[in-house]
Amino acid sequence: MTQKILVTYASRSGSTSGVAEEIGKTLRKNGTVVDVLSMQAVKDLTPYDAVVAGSAIQAHQWLPEALQFVRENKLELRRKTFAAFLVCMTLAMRNGETYRLHVAEAFVPVRAQVQTVSEGVFAGALELGKIPSIGDRLKFGISVLLGVWPAGDSRNWPAIRAWAEGLQLK
Ligand SMILES: Cc1cc2nc3c(=O)[nH]c(=O)nc-3n(C[C@H](O)[C@H](O)[C@H](O)COP(=O)(O)O)c2cc1C
């Protein structure tokens, strides 16, 4: 039987959806059928053998809608192979790699619902013009000026593809 995989994401400014698309493209290379959908667009999990779910990080956590997706679908997700990823700016900091374990703490509430076979931690993109709240835009603008993290796209496509290639979703 052909394996069918769902890659699903929660994103506010589009960088996490781009990561999800790249994971989907990589998984399709070996002939697997892959759907890439926002969590809001997922209506039925039953057709899928495996689910790869990811979220942008805000305030050190998966987005609330992503945590809600896992909570609401936990029984179905527990019957499947489940992998998770996150997209954040901490990893794009100069010494970002040293925070990898700290950033991965965002998976704690996810693991509490569903066991993960793999967890991907990726740098994202900080597009100041796409941040809706003026306060947040100002805060992030200042942090960019102070050199905390870079503005723009810091997604590491080879790292994203390598993680997707290494996924054991059987
Ligand atoms: C309001 C806000 C809060 C954020 N909080 C964090 C954070 O706590 N840690 C972090 O590493 N990145 C944080 N980020 C950076 C985002 O995770 C990063 O820009 C990500 O690529 C956004 O994904 P999206 O484009 O899919 O929304 C924050 C961004 C915004 C706009």
The ligand as a Gaussian input file, in Angstrom:
#p B3LYP/6-31G(d) Opt

LIG

0 1
 C        5.629000      38.197000      18.339000
 C        6.782000      37.262000      18.034000
 C        7.351000      36.514000      19.052000
 C        8.439000      35.678000      18.791000
 N        8.985000      34.970000      19.811000
 C       10.086000      34.200000      19.571000
 C       10.696000      33.484000      20.638000
 O       10.269000      33.500000      21.789000
 N       11.804000      32.748000      20.347000
 C       12.334000      32.689000      19.081000
 O       13.354000      32.043000      18.896000
 N       11.753000      33.339000      18.051000
 C       10.643000      34.093000      18.267000
 N       10.048000      34.763000      17.238000
 C       10.589000      34.614000      15.863000
 C        9.730000      33.661000      15.020000
 O        9.654000      32.379000      15.594000
 C       10.339000      33.561000      13.603000
 O       10.339000      34.833000      13.041000
 C        9.607000      32.561000      12.728000
 O       10.354000      32.366000      11.549000
 C        8.211000      33.047000      12.391000
 O        7.520000      32.044000      11.690000
 P        6.304000      32.376000      10.697000
 O        6.879000      33.261000       9.595000
 O        5.879000      31.059000      10.196000
 O        5.254000      33.068000      11.492000
 C        8.963000      35.606000      17.467000
 C        8.376000      36.346000      16.445000
 C        7.307000      37.178000      16.716000
 C        6.715000      37.977000      15.581000

